[in-house]
């Protein structure tokens, strides 16, 4: 997986799709389920982004195992982007 910059909602969704592929490849079914749930949660983009953010926080170790050091940076970027979207 290549390192990416997370600057837009589209970037977040693209990262989640790549992460889902890694989950499938490596049998990380619990994280995959949480990501799927997050993408189908609520009726607003902010609800979805909030659920994605929480999945990143709750599964930091698993994501880092799947993606290595790049994953740590991308998690931080996703959380930072969502926090900014929420005005935090």
HELIX and SHEET records of a PDB file:
HELIX    1   1 UNK A    9  UNK A   26  1                                  18    
HELIX    2   2 UNK A   29  UNK A   39  1                                  11    
HELIX    3   3 UNK A   45  UNK A   58  1                                  14    
HELIX    4   4 UNK A   60  UNK A   67  1                                   8    
HELIX    5   5 UNK A   69  UNK A   85  1                                  17    
END                                                                             
